[in-house]
């Protein structure tokens, strides 16, 4: 339970830092961003590597 709480706090801190950066500097330009499709595919590849499908 403590590990879960620590991860949750760390995630909240990271999210707050991103929001603070956006509030301070505004959103980045489109050219500096990674399309969400690429992010999704990379995340799915990481998940597949962690838990390969059972034949």
mmCIF file as Biopython writes it, N, C-alpha, C and O atoms, coordinates in Angstrom:
data_model
#
loop_
_atom_site.group_PDB
_atom_site.id
_atom_site.type_symbol
_atom_site.label_atom_id
_atom_site.label_alt_id
_atom_site.label_comp_id
_atom_site.label_asym_id
_atom_site.label_entity_id
_atom_site.label_seq_id
_atom_site.pdbx_PDB_ins_code
_atom_site.Cartn_x
_atom_site.Cartn_y
_atom_site.Cartn_z
_atom_site.occupancy
_atom_site.B_iso_or_equiv
_atom_site.auth_seq_id
_atom_site.auth_asym_id
_atom_site.pdbx_PDB_model_num
ATOM 1   N N  . UNK A ? 1  ? 0.821  -1.176  0.000   1.0 0.0 1  A 1 
ATOM 2   C CA . UNK A ? 1  ? 0.000  0.000   0.000   1.0 0.0 1  A 1 
ATOM 3   C C  . UNK A ? 1  ? 0.876  1.255   0.000   1.0 0.0 1  A 1 
ATOM 4   O O  . UNK A ? 1  ? 0.557  2.243   -0.662  1.0 0.0 1  A 1 
ATOM 5   N N  . UNK A ? 2  ? 1.964  1.208   0.736   1.0 0.0 2  A 1 
ATOM 6   C CA . UNK A ? 2  ? 2.863  2.367   0.781   1.0 0.0 2  A 1 
ATOM 7   C C  . UNK A ? 2  ? 3.518  2.615   -0.572  1.0 0.0 2  A 1 
ATOM 8   O O  . UNK A ? 2  ? 3.689  3.761   -0.987  1.0 0.0 2  A 1 
ATOM 9   N N  . UNK A ? 3  ? 3.881  1.542   -1.253  1.0 0.0 3  A 1 
ATOM 10  C CA . UNK A ? 3  ? 4.492  1.690   -2.579  1.0 0.0 3  A 1 
ATOM 11  C C  . UNK A ? 3  ? 3.497  2.297   -3.559  1.0 0.0 3  A 1 
ATOM 12  O O  . UNK A ? 3  ? 3.859  3.144   -4.376  1.0 0.0 3  A 1 
ATOM 13  N N  . UNK A ? 4  ? 2.244  1.864   -3.477  1.0 0.0 4  A 1 
ATOM 14  C CA . UNK A ? 4  ? 1.202  2.425   -4.339  1.0 0.0 4  A 1 
ATOM 15  C C  . UNK A ? 4  ? 1.021  3.911   -4.050  1.0 0.0 4  A 1 
ATOM 16  O O  . UNK A ? 4  ? 0.917  4.719   -4.973  1.0 0.0 4  A 1 
ATOM 17  N N  . UNK A ? 5  ? 0.983  4.269   -2.775  1.0 0.0 5  A 1 
ATOM 18  C CA . UNK A ? 5  ? 0.825  5.676   -2.391  1.0 0.0 5  A 1 
ATOM 19  C C  . UNK A ? 5  ? 2.008  6.505   -2.876  1.0 0.0 5  A 1 
ATOM 20  O O  . UNK A ? 5  ? 1.828  7.636   -3.327  1.0 0.0 5  A 1 
ATOM 21  N N  . UNK A ? 6  ? 3.203  5.957   -2.788  1.0 0.0 6  A 1 
ATOM 22  C CA . UNK A ? 6  ? 4.392  6.675   -3.256  1.0 0.0 6  A 1 
ATOM 23  C C  . UNK A ? 6  ? 4.341  6.876   -4.769  1.0 0.0 6  A 1 
ATOM 24  O O  . UNK A ? 6  ? 4.670  7.956   -5.261  1.0 0.0 6  A 1 
ATOM 25  N N  . UNK A ? 7  ? 3.932  5.846   -5.509  1.0 0.0 7  A 1 
ATOM 26  C CA . UNK A ? 7  ? 3.808  5.978   -6.970  1.0 0.0 7  A 1 
ATOM 27  C C  . UNK A ? 7  ? 2.739  7.007   -7.337  1.0 0.0 7  A 1 
ATOM 28  O O  . UNK A ? 7  ? 2.920  7.806   -8.256  1.0 0.0 7  A 1 
ATOM 29  N N  . UNK A ? 8  ? 1.640  6.978   -6.614  1.0 0.0 8  A 1 
ATOM 30  C CA . UNK A ? 8  ? 0.557  7.929   -6.876  1.0 0.0 8  A 1 
ATOM 31  C C  . UNK A ? 8  ? 1.016  9.352   -6.621  1.0 0.0 8  A 1 
ATOM 32  O O  . UNK A ? 8  ? 0.722  10.248  -7.412  1.0 0.0 8  A 1 
ATOM 33  N N  . UNK A ? 9  ? 1.736  9.572   -5.522  1.0 0.0 9  A 1 
ATOM 34  C CA . UNK A ? 9  ? 2.268  10.906  -5.227  1.0 0.0 9  A 1 
ATOM 35  C C  . UNK A ? 9  ? 3.265  11.341  -6.288  1.0 0.0 9  A 1 
ATOM 36  O O  . UNK A ? 9  ? 3.258  12.498  -6.706  1.0 0.0 9  A 1 
ATOM 37  N N  . UNK A ? 10 ? 4.120  10.428  -6.726  1.0 0.0 10 A 1 
ATOM 38  C CA . UNK A ? 10 ? 5.115  10.757  -7.753  1.0 0.0 10 A 1 
ATOM 39  C C  . UNK A ? 10 ? 4.423  11.132  -9.063  1.0 0.0 10 A 1 
ATOM 40  O O  . UNK A ? 10 ? 4.826  12.084  -9.731  1.0 0.0 10 A 1 
ATOM 41  N N  . UNK A ? 11 ? 3.387  10.385  -9.428  1.0 0.0 11 A 1 
ATOM 42  C CA . UNK A ? 11 ? 2.636  10.702  -10.651 1.0 0.0 11 A 1 
ATOM 43  C C  . UNK A ? 11 ? 1.955  12.057  -10.537 1.0 0.0 11 A 1 
ATOM 44  O O  . UNK A ? 11 ? 1.955  12.837  -11.489 1.0 0.0 11 A 1 
ATOM 45  N N  . UNK A ? 12 ? 1.376  12.337  -9.380  1.0 0.0 12 A 1 
ATOM 46  C CA . UNK A ? 12 ? 0.713  13.627  -9.173  1.0 0.0 12 A 1 
ATOM 47  C C  . UNK A ? 12 ? 1.722  14.769  -9.231  1.0 0.0 12 A 1 
ATOM 48  O O  . UNK A ? 12 ? 1.436  15.820  -9.804  1.0 0.0 12 A 1 
ATOM 49  N N  . UNK A ? 13 ? 2.894  14.572  -8.645  1.0 0.0 13 A 1 
ATOM 50  C CA . UNK A ? 13 ? 3.945  15.592  -8.684  1.0 0.0 13 A 1 
ATOM 51  C C  . UNK A ? 13 ? 4.399  15.850  -10.118 1.0 0.0 13 A 1 
ATOM 52  O O  . UNK A ? 13 ? 4.605  16.998  -10.512 1.0 0.0 13 A 1 
ATOM 53  N N  . UNK A ? 14 ? 4.555  14.782  -10.896 1.0 0.0 14 A 1 
ATOM 54  C CA . UNK A ? 14 ? 4.977  14.935  -12.291 1.0 0.0 14 A 1 
ATOM 55  C C  . UNK A ? 14 ? 3.910  15.671  -13.100 1.0 0.0 14 A 1 
ATOM 56  O O  . UNK A ? 14 ? 4.236  16.539  -13.909 1.0 0.0 14 A 1 
ATOM 57  N N  . UNK A ? 15 ? 2.652  15.333  -12.890 1.0 0.0 15 A 1 
ATOM 58  C CA . UNK A ? 15 ? 1.564  15.997  -13.587 1.0 0.0 15 A 1 
ATOM 59  C C  . UNK A ? 15 ? 1.499  17.474  -13.209 1.0 0.0 15 A 1 
ATOM 60  O O  . UNK A ? 15 ? 1.299  18.328  -14.073 1.0 0.0 15 A 1 
ATOM 61  N N  . UNK A ? 16 ? 1.665  17.775  -11.930 1.0 0.0 16 A 1 
ATOM 62  C CA . UNK A ? 16 ? 1.657  19.166  -11.464 1.0 0.0 16 A 1 
ATOM 63  C C  . UNK A ? 16 ? 2.805  19.949  -12.096 1.0 0.0 16 A 1 
ATOM 64  O O  . UNK A ? 16 ? 2.632  21.111  -12.461 1.0 0.0 16 A 1 
ATOM 65  N N  . UNK A ? 17 ? 3.969  19.328  -12.227 1.0 0.0 17 A 1 
ATOM 66  C CA . UNK A ? 17 ? 5.114  20.006  -12.840 1.0 0.0 17 A 1 
ATOM 67  C C  . UNK A ? 17 ? 4.835  20.324  -14.303 1.0 0.0 17 A 1 
ATOM 68  O O  . UNK A ? 17 ? 5.206  21.395  -14.783 1.0 0.0 17 A 1 
ATOM 69  N N  . UNK A ? 18 ? 4.191  19.416  -15.011 1.0 0.0 18 A 1 
ATOM 70  C CA . UNK A ? 18 ? 3.848  19.652  -16.417 1.0 0.0 18 A 1 
ATOM 71  C C  . UNK A ? 18 ? 2.863  20.811  -16.524 1.0 0.0 18 A 1 
ATOM 72  O O  . UNK A ? 18 ? 3.020  21.690  -17.371 1.0 0.0 18 A 1 
ATOM 73  N N  . UNK A ? 19 ? 1.851  20.809  -15.667 1.0 0.0 19 A 1 
ATOM 74  C CA . UNK A ? 19 ? 0.873  21.894  -15.691 1.0 0.0 19 A 1 
ATOM 75  C C  . UNK A ? 19 ? 1.508  23.242  -15.351 1.0 0.0 19 A 1 
ATOM 76  O O  . UNK A ? 19 ? 1.166  24.259  -15.953 1.0 0.0 19 A 1 
ATOM 77  N N  . UNK A ? 20 ? 2.427  23.251  -14.391 1.0 0.0 20 A 1 
ATOM 78  C CA . UNK A ? 20 ? 3.123  24.489  -14.040 1.0 0.0 20 A 1 
ATOM 79  C C  . UNK A ? 20 ? 3.961  24.993  -15.210 1.0 0.0 20 A 1 
ATOM 80  O O  . UNK A ? 20 ? 4.007  26.194  -15.475 1.0 0.0 20 A 1 
ATOM 81  N N  . UNK A ? 21 ? 4.619  24.078  -15.905 1.0 0.0 21 A 1 
ATOM 82  C CA . UNK A ? 21 ? 5.427  24.459  -17.061 1.0 0.0 21 A 1 
ATOM 83  C C  . UNK A ? 21 ? 4.547  25.051  -18.162 1.0 0.0 21 A 1 
ATOM 84  O O  . UNK A ? 21 ? 4.907  26.054  -18.778 1.0 0.0 21 A 1 
ATOM 85  N N  . UNK A ? 22 ? 3.405  24.432  -18.405 1.0 0.0 22 A 1 
ATOM 86  C CA . UNK A ? 22 ? 2.482  24.954  -19.415 1.0 0.0 22 A 1 
ATOM 87  C C  . UNK A ? 22 ? 1.963  26.321  -18.999 1.0 0.0 22 A 1 
ATOM 88  O O  . UNK A ? 22 ? 1.854  27.223  -19.830 1.0 0.0 22 A 1 
ATOM 89  N N  . UNK A ? 23 ? 1.641  26.484  -17.717 1.0 0.0 23 A 1 
ATOM 90  C CA . UNK A ? 23 ? 1.145  27.773  -17.235 1.0 0.0 23 A 1 
ATOM 91  C C  . UNK A ? 23 ? 2.205  28.863  -17.378 1.0 0.0 23 A 1 
ATOM 92  O O  . UNK A ? 23 ? 1.885  30.012  -17.684 1.0 0.0 23 A 1 
ATOM 93  N N  . UNK A ? 24 ? 3.453  28.501  -17.157 1.0 0.0 24 A 1 
ATOM 94  C CA . UNK A ? 24 ? 4.546  29.472  -17.230 1.0 0.0 24 A 1 
ATOM 95  C C  . UNK A ? 24 ? 4.930  29.783  -18.664 1.0 0.0 24 A 1 
ATOM 96  O O  . UNK A ? 24 ? 5.101  30.948  -19.024 1.0 0.0 24 A 1 
ATOM 97  N N  . UNK A ? 25 ? 5.069  28.742  -19.495 1.0 0.0 25 A 1 
ATOM 98  C CA . UNK A ? 25 ? 5.630  28.907  -20.831 1.0 0.0 25 A 1 
ATOM 99  C C  . UNK A ? 25 ? 4.625  28.759  -21.966 1.0 0.0 25 A 1 
ATOM 100 O O  . UNK A ? 25 ? 4.966  29.014  -23.121 1.0 0.0 25 A 1 
ATOM 101 N N  . UNK A ? 26 ? 3.409  28.357  -21.669 1.0 0.0 26 A 1 
ATOM 102 C CA . UNK A ? 26 ? 2.438  28.091  -22.718 1.0 0.0 26 A 1 
ATOM 103 C C  . UNK A ? 26 ? 2.679  26.717  -23.327 1.0 0.0 26 A 1 
ATOM 104 O O  . UNK A ? 26 ? 3.619  26.011  -22.963 1.0 0.0 26 A 1 
ATOM 105 N N  . UNK A ? 27 ? 1.818  26.361  -24.252 1.0 0.0 27 A 1 
ATOM 106 C CA . UNK A ? 27 ? 1.962  25.066  -24.921 1.0 0.0 27 A 1 
ATOM 107 C C  . UNK A ? 27 ? 3.104  25.110  -25.930 1.0 0.0 27 A 1 
ATOM 108 O O  . UNK A ? 27 ? 3.357  26.154  -26.530 1.0 0.0 27 A 1 
ATOM 109 N N  . UNK A ? 28 ? 3.799  23.987  -26.123 1.0 0.0 28 A 1 
ATOM 110 C CA . UNK A ? 28 ? 4.854  23.954  -27.142 1.0 0.0 28 A 1 
ATOM 111 C C  . UNK A ? 28 ? 4.247  24.028  -28.542 1.0 0.0 28 A 1 
ATOM 112 O O  . UNK A ? 28 ? 3.064  23.749  -28.741 1.0 0.0 28 A 1 
ATOM 113 N N  . UNK A ? 29 ? 5.070  24.402  -29.488 1.0 0.0 29 A 1 
ATOM 114 C CA . UNK A ? 29 ? 4.584  24.468  -30.868 1.0 0.0 29 A 1 
ATOM 115 C C  . UNK A ? 29 ? 4.316  23.051  -31.387 1.0 0.0 29 A 1 
ATOM 116 O O  . UNK A ? 29 ? 4.860  22.076  -30.869 1.0 0.0 29 A 1 
ATOM 117 N N  . UNK A ? 30 ? 3.493  22.957  -32.388 1.0 0.0 30 A 1 
ATOM 118 C CA . UNK A ? 30 ? 3.124  21.655  -32.960 1.0 0.0 30 A 1 
ATOM 119 C C  . UNK A ? 30 ? 4.357  20.925  -33.478 1.0 0.0 30 A 1 
ATOM 120 O O  . UNK A ? 30 ? 4.441  19.702  -33.367 1.0 0.0 30 A 1 
ATOM 121 N N  . UNK A ? 31 ? 5.307  21.653  -34.038 1.0 0.0 31 A 1 
ATOM 122 C CA . UNK A ? 31 ? 6.515  21.035  -34.591 1.0 0.0 31 A 1 
ATOM 123 C C  . UNK A ? 31 ? 7.370  20.375  -33.509 1.0 0.0 31 A 1 
ATOM 124 O O  . UNK A ? 31 ? 8.124  19.449  -33.806 1.0 0.0 31 A 1 
ATOM 125 N N  . UNK A ? 32 ? 7.266  20.829  -32.273 1.0 0.0 32 A 1 
ATOM 126 C CA . UNK A ? 32 ? 8.069  20.282  -31.177 1.0 0.0 32 A 1 
ATOM 127 C C  . UNK A ? 32 ? 7.387  19.121  -30.464 1.0 0.0 32 A 1 
ATOM 128 O O  . UNK A ? 32 ? 7.964  18.536  -29.548 1.0 0.0 32 A 1 
ATOM 129 N N  . UNK A ? 33 ? 6.175  18.782  -30.870 1.0 0.0 33 A 1 
ATOM 130 C CA . UNK A ? 33 ? 5.400  17.744  -30.187 1.0 0.0 33 A 1 
ATOM 131 C C  . UNK A ? 33 ? 5.473  16.416  -30.938 1.0 0.0 33 A 1 
ATOM 132 O O  . UNK A ? 33 ? 5.688  16.376  -32.150 1.0 0.0 33 A 1 
ATOM 133 N N  . UNK A ? 34 ? 5.289  15.344  -30.193 1.0 0.0 34 A 1 
ATOM 134 C CA . UNK A ? 34 ? 5.216  14.006  -30.776 1.0 0.0 34 A 1 
ATOM 135 C C  . UNK A ? 34 ? 3.742  13.667  -30.983 1.0 0.0 34 A 1 
ATOM 136 O O  . UNK A ? 34 ? 2.946  13.805  -30.055 1.0 0.0 34 A 1 
ATOM 137 N N  . UNK A ? 35 ? 3.368  13.231  -32.174 1.0 0.0 35 A 1 
ATOM 138 C CA . UNK A ? 35 ? 1.961  12.873  -32.402 1.0 0.0 35 A 1 
ATOM 139 C C  . UNK A ? 35 ? 1.509  11.779  -31.437 1.0 0.0 35 A 1 
ATOM 140 O O  . UNK A ? 35 ? 2.289  10.891  -31.094 1.0 0.0 35 A 1 
ATOM 141 N N  . UNK A ? 36 ? 0.253  11.841  -31.000 1.0 0.0 36 A 1 
ATOM 142 C CA . UNK A ? 36 ? -0.243 10.894  -30.016 1.0 0.0 36 A 1 
ATOM 143 C C  . UNK A ? 36 ? -0.222 9.474   -30.548 1.0 0.0 36 A 1 
ATOM 144 O O  . UNK A ? 36 ? -0.087 8.529   -29.771 1.0 0.0 36 A 1 
ATOM 145 N N  . UNK A ? 37 ? -0.354 9.305   -31.859 1.0 0.0 37 A 1 
ATOM 146 C CA . UNK A ? 37 ? -0.318 7.950   -32.426 1.0 0.0 37 A 1 
ATOM 147 C C  . UNK A ? 37 ? 1.044  7.293   -32.173 1.0 0.0 37 A 1 
ATOM 148 O O  . UNK A ? 37 ? 1.116  6.108   -31.849 1.0 0.0 37 A 1 
ATOM 149 N N  . UNK A ? 38 ? 2.114  8.066   -32.322 1.0 0.0 38 A 1 
ATOM 150 C CA . UNK A ? 38 ? 3.455  7.518   -32.064 1.0 0.0 38 A 1 
ATOM 151 C C  . UNK A ? 38 ? 3.623  7.172   -30.587 1.0 0.0 38 A 1 
ATOM 152 O O  . UNK A ? 38 ? 4.202  6.141   -30.245 1.0 0.0 38 A 1 
ATOM 153 N N  . UNK A ? 39 ? 3.114  8.039   -29.719 1.0 0.0 39 A 1 
ATOM 154 C CA . UNK A ? 39 ? 3.194  7.765   -28.285 1.0 0.0 39 A 1 
ATOM 155 C C  . UNK A ? 39 ? 2.416  6.504   -27.927 1.0 0.0 39 A 1 
ATOM 156 O O  . UNK A ? 39 ? 2.882  5.681   -27.139 1.0 0.0 39 A 1 
ATOM 157 N N  . UNK A ? 40 ? 1.219  6.357   -28.514 1.0 0.0 40 A 1 
ATOM 158 C CA . UNK A ? 40 ? 0.394  5.178   -28.260 1.0 0.0 40 A 1 
ATOM 159 C C  . UNK A ? 40 ? 1.101  3.907   -28.703 1.0 0.0 40 A 1 
ATOM 160 O O  . UNK A ? 40 ? 1.135  2.922   -27.965 1.0 0.0 40 A 1 
ATOM 161 N N  . UNK A ? 41 ? 1.669  3.925   -29.910 1.0 0.0 41 A 1 
ATOM 162 C CA . UNK A ? 41 ? 2.348  2.734   -30.432 1.0 0.0 41 A 1 
ATOM 163 C C  . UNK A ? 41 ? 3.559  2.369   -29.589 1.0 0.0 41 A 1 
ATOM 164 O O  . UNK A ? 41 ? 3.809  1.190   -29.342 1.0 0.0 41 A 1 
ATOM 165 N N  . UNK A ? 42 ? 4.308  3.363   -29.150 1.0 0.0 42 A 1 
ATOM 166 C CA . UNK A ? 42 ? 5.472  3.101   -28.296 1.0 0.0 42 A 1 
ATOM 167 C C  . UNK A ? 42 ? 5.032  2.495   -26.965 1.0 0.0 42 A 1 
ATOM 168 O O  . UNK A ? 42 ? 5.665  1.568   -26.459 1.0 0.0 42 A 1 
ATOM 169 N N  . UNK A ? 43 ? 3.947  3.020   -26.404 1.0 0.0 43 A 1 
ATOM 170 C CA . UNK A ? 43 ? 3.444  2.487   -25.137 1.0 0.0 43 A 1 
ATOM 171 C C  . UNK A ? 43 ? 2.952  1.052   -25.310 1.0 0.0 43 A 1 
ATOM 172 O O  . UNK A ? 43 ? 3.237  0.194   -24.475 1.0 0.0 43 A 1 
ATOM 173 N N  . UNK A ? 44 ? 2.225  0.791   -26.376 1.0 0.0 44 A 1 
ATOM 174 C CA . UNK A ? 44 ? 1.748  -0.572  -26.625 1.0 0.0 44 A 1 
ATOM 175 C C  . UNK A ? 44 ? 2.909  -1.544  -26.831 1.0 0.0 44 A 1 
ATOM 176 O O  . UNK A ? 44 ? 2.841  -2.695  -26.400 1.0 0.0 44 A 1 
ATOM 177 N N  . UNK A ? 45 ? 3.960  -1.088  -27.479 1.0 0.0 45 A 1 
ATOM 178 C CA . UNK A ? 45 ? 5.144  -1.941  -27.672 1.0 0.0 45 A 1 
ATOM 179 C C  . UNK A ? 45 ? 5.800  -2.253  -26.320 1.0 0.0 45 A 1 
ATOM 180 O O  . UNK A ? 45 ? 6.229  -3.383  -26.084 1.0 0.0 45 A 1 
ATOM 181 N N  . UNK A ? 46 ? 5.879  -1.254  -25.435 1.0 0.0 46 A 1 
ATOM 182 C CA . UNK A ? 46 ? 6.437  -1.494  -24.099 1.0 0.0 46 A 1 
ATOM 183 C C  . UNK A ? 46 ? 5.585  -2.494  -23.331 1.0 0.0 46 A 1 
ATOM 184 O O  . UNK A ? 46 ? 6.119  -3.387  -22.673 1.0 0.0 46 A 1 
ATOM 185 N N  . UNK A ? 47 ? 4.258  -2.352  -23.410 1.0 0.0 47 A 1 
ATOM 186 C CA . UNK A ? 47 ? 3.380  -3.290  -22.720 1.0 0.0 47 A 1 
ATOM 187 C C  . UNK A ? 47 ? 3.533  -4.699  -23.253 1.0 0.0 47 A 1 
ATOM 188 O O  . UNK A ? 47 ? 3.554  -5.660  -22.484 1.0 0.0 47 A 1 
ATOM 189 N N  . UNK A ? 48 ? 3.639  -4.827  -24.580 1.0 0.0 48 A 1 
ATOM 190 C CA . UNK A ? 48 ? 3.803  -6.146  -25.191 1.0 0.0 48 A 1 
ATOM 191 C C  . UNK A ? 48 ? 5.119  -6.784  -24.785 1.0 0.0 48 A 1 
ATOM 192 O O  . UNK A ? 48 ? 5.192  -8.001  -24.611 1.0 0.0 48 A 1 
ATOM 193 N N  . UNK A ? 49 ? 6.161  -5.974  -24.632 1.0 0.0 49 A 1 
ATOM 194 C CA . UNK A ? 49 ? 7.456  -6.511  -24.218 1.0 0.0 49 A 1 
ATOM 195 C C  . UNK A ? 49 ? 7.420  -6.994  -22.772 1.0 0.0 49 A 1 
ATOM 196 O O  . UNK A ? 49 ? 8.086  -7.967  -22.416 1.0 0.0 49 A 1 
ATOM 197 N N  . UNK A ? 50 ? 6.642  -6.308  -21.946 1.0 0.0 50 A 1 
ATOM 198 C CA . UNK A ? 50 ? 6.533  -6.693  -20.534 1.0 0.0 50 A 1 
ATOM 199 C C  . UNK A ? 50 ? 5.709  -7.960  -20.342 1.0 0.0 50 A 1 
ATOM 200 O O  . UNK A ? 50 ? 5.994  -8.771  -19.462 1.0 0.0 50 A 1 
ATOM 201 N N  . UNK A ? 51 ? 4.680  -8.122  -21.178 1.0 0.0 51 A 1 
ATOM 202 C CA . UNK A ? 51 ? 3.791  -9.262  -21.029 1.0 0.0 51 A 1 
ATOM 203 C C  . UNK A ? 51 ? 3.495  -9.845  -22.409 1.0 0.0 51 A 1 
ATOM 204 O O  . UNK A ? 51 ? 2.462  -9.543  -23.006 1.0 0.0 51 A 1 
ATOM 205 N N  . UNK A ? 52 ? 4.400  -10.677 -22.911 1.0 0.0 52 A 1 
ATOM 206 C CA . UNK A ? 52 ? 4.182  -11.266 -24.236 1.0 0.0 52 A 1 
ATOM 207 C C  . UNK A ? 52 ? 2.918  -12.147 -24.237 1.0 0.0 52 A 1 
ATOM 208 O O  . UNK A ? 52 ? 2.564  -12.762 -23.231 1.0 0.0 52 A 1 
ATOM 209 N N  . UNK A ? 53 ? 2.271  -12.183 -25.377 1.0 0.0 53 A 1 
ATOM 210 C CA . UNK A ? 53 ? 1.032  -12.977 -25.512 1.0 0.0 53 A 1 
ATOM 211 C C  . UNK A ? 53 ? 1.342  -14.456 -25.356 1.0 0.0 53 A 1 
ATOM 212 O O  . UNK A ? 53 ? 2.399  -14.939 -25.762 1.0 0.0 53 A 1 
ATOM 213 N N  . UNK A ? 54 ? 0.415  -15.141 -24.772 1.0 0.0 54 A 1 
ATOM 214 C CA . UNK A ? 54 ? 0.552  -16.591 -24.588 1.0 0.0 54 A 1 
ATOM 215 C C  . UNK A ? 54 ? -0.024 -17.284 -25.820 1.0 0.0 54 A 1 
ATOM 216 O O  . UNK A ? 54 ? -1.135 -16.975 -26.252 1.0 0.0 54 A 1 
ATOM 217 N N  . UNK A ? 55 ? 0.729  -18.210 -26.375 1.0 0.0 55 A 1 
ATOM 218 C CA . UNK A ? 55 ? 0.260  -18.909 -27.589 1.0 0.0 55 A 1 
ATOM 219 C C  . UNK A ? 55 ? -0.793 -19.933 -27.272 1.0 0.0 55 A 1 
ATOM 220 O O  . UNK A ? 55 ? -1.291 -20.606 -28.174 1.0 0.0 55 A 1 
#
